[in-house]
Amino acid sequence: MIDTLVKRATINKNRKPIVEIKDREVKSVGAARTTKQNEERILNFLLKFGEIERLAVLHANAETCVKNIYNVKP
């Protein structure tokens, strides 16, 4: 699954994929064209869950986005 997502991201470099890894399964949660759109999608996705016990965010050159995500309180 990750291979497929990476291939799709490589083919369409304007899309930034968002994936969820849970219980050893990887699934596509969405994608956006801009970093700002991606940040909004990730925040909206996370806010659906209320309080989160553990969260890991992997990023490439998006440190500000990650800091914003970690600072949001439900």
C-alpha positions as MATLAB code, in Angstrom:
seq = 'MIDTLVKRATINKNRKPIVEIKDREVKSVGAARTTKQNEERILNFLLKFGEIERLAVLHANAETCVKNIYNVKP';
ca = [
       0.000    0.000    0.000;
       2.764    2.465    0.864;
       4.491    1.671   -2.446;
       1.305    2.529   -4.317;
       0.882    5.810   -2.431;
       4.493    6.805   -3.076;
       4.131    5.995   -6.778;
       0.976    8.104   -7.006;
       2.692   11.004   -5.241;
       5.672   10.714   -7.590;
       3.455   10.685  -10.685;
       1.489   13.743   -9.591;
       3.984   15.946   -7.770;
       1.373   18.651   -7.193;
      -0.556   16.396   -4.782;
       0.579   15.863   -1.212;
      -0.791   12.556    0.101;
      -2.107   12.095    3.635;
      -1.989    8.550    4.974;
      -3.131    6.926    8.186;
      -1.274    3.973    9.676;
      -3.370    2.198   12.272;
      -3.317   -1.384   13.480;
      -0.630   -2.234   10.907;
      -2.782   -1.026    8.029;
      -2.025    1.918    5.768;
      -4.844    3.792    4.117;
      -5.114    6.974    2.122;
      -6.967    9.684    4.003;
      -6.741   12.271    1.259;
      -4.453   14.592   -0.631;
      -4.198   18.285   -1.335;
      -2.458   20.559   -3.783;
      -1.030   23.031   -1.262;
       0.646   22.729    2.102;
      -2.031   24.942    3.665;
      -4.814   22.724    2.305;
      -2.997   19.675    3.631;
      -2.618   21.238    7.073;
      -6.353   22.023    7.170;
      -7.271   18.474    6.100;
      -4.995   16.927    8.707;
      -6.367   19.183   11.457;
      -9.976   18.435   10.504;
      -9.198   14.709   10.391;
      -7.586   14.795   13.849;
     -10.318   16.917   15.435;
     -12.857   14.176   14.655;
     -11.168   11.951   17.229;
     -11.223   14.272   20.241;
      -8.386   13.534   22.647;
      -5.572   11.515   21.083;
      -3.269    9.375   23.214;
      -0.432    9.002   20.709;
       0.330   10.817   17.498;
       3.283   10.643   15.135;
       3.610   12.953   12.165;
       6.136   12.224    9.427;
       6.961   15.138    7.200;
       9.408   16.444    4.658;
      10.256   20.116    5.171;
       6.953   20.854    6.923;
       8.124   21.550   10.456;
       5.827   24.565   10.901;
       2.810   22.506    9.854;
       3.695   19.770   12.329;
       4.110   22.305   15.154;
       0.681   23.736   14.333;
      -0.874   20.268   14.424;
       0.659   19.426   17.802;
      -0.539   22.738   19.287;
      -4.223   22.254   18.428;
      -6.497   21.349   21.320;
      -9.877   19.668   20.643;
];
